[in-house]
Amino acid sequence: MPLSVEAITAQHIGDRQEQQDRVAILSSRRIRGAALVVLADGAAALDAGAGAAERGIGRAANLFGAGCRTTKTPKSRPVSPLT
């Protein structure tokens, strides 16, 4: 029986004005069953913290393999699991 994993992401903004952290679940189209979970801390002390976290997620996706599907946690919207 093959291993099956269901994954979701969630975030809590706390007392901050902007959620700068990012999380992504990347599944590979090249390697069947391979997945990578990436968490990028947005460095809230910086004005460009959200952009830095986005670039970190993007870089991880590029390194993990071209053509990966990503599920990111957008601002104020729930994320559906990968199907």
C-alpha positions in Angstrom: 0.0 0.0 0.0 1.6 3.4 -1.0 2.1 6.1 1.6 -0.6 8.8 1.4 -0.2 12.2 3.1 -2.8 15.0 3.3 -1.4 18.4 4.2 -2.8 21.8 4.9 -1.3 25.1 5.9 -2.5 27.8 8.3 -1.2 31.1 9.6 -2.1 33.6 12.3 -1.2 37.2 11.9 -1.0 37.9 15.7 -0.8 41.6 16.5 1.0 42.6 13.3 -0.5 44.8 10.5 0.7 42.5 7.7 1.3 38.8 7.4 4.8 38.6 6.0 5.5 34.9 6.6 4.9 32.5 3.7 4.4 28.8 3.5 4.1 26.5 0.5 3.6 22.8 -0.2 5.4 21.9 -3.4 4.7 18.7 -5.2 7.0 17.5 -7.9 5.8 16.7 -11.4 9.1 15.0 -12.1 9.3 12.6 -9.1 6.1 10.8 -8.4 5.1 11.2 -4.7 7.8 13.7 -3.9 6.8 16.8 -1.9 8.6 19.7 -0.2 7.1 22.0 2.5 8.7 25.4 2.7 8.3 28.0 5.5 9.7 31.5 4.9 9.9 33.9 7.8 9.1 37.4 6.5 11.5 39.4 8.8 8.7 41.7 10.1 11.3 44.4 11.1 11.9 45.0 7.4 9.6 46.9 5.1 10.2 44.4 2.3 9.9 41.3 4.6 6.9 39.9 2.7 8.7 40.2 -0.6 11.8 38.5 0.8 9.6 35.6 2.0 8.0 35.4 -1.5 11.4 35.2 -3.1 12.5 32.5 -0.7 9.4 30.4 -1.6 10.0 31.0 -5.3 13.7 30.1 -5.0 12.8 26.8 -3.2 10.3 26.0 -6.0 12.9 26.6 -8.6 15.5 24.5 -6.9 13.0 21.7 -6.2 12.3 21.4 -9.8 10.8 23.2 -12.7 7.1 22.6 -13.2 6.2 22.1 -9.5 2.7 22.9 -8.4 2.5 25.2 -5.4 -0.1 25.9 -2.8 0.6 29.1 -0.9 -1.3 30.6 1.9 -2.6 33.9 0.5 -3.6 36.8 2.7 -7.0 36.1 4.4 -7.9 33.1 2.3 -8.0 29.4 3.2 -5.7 27.0 1.3 -7.1 23.8 -0.2 -4.9 20.7 -0.1 -3.2 19.5 -3.2 -5.2 16.9 -5.1 
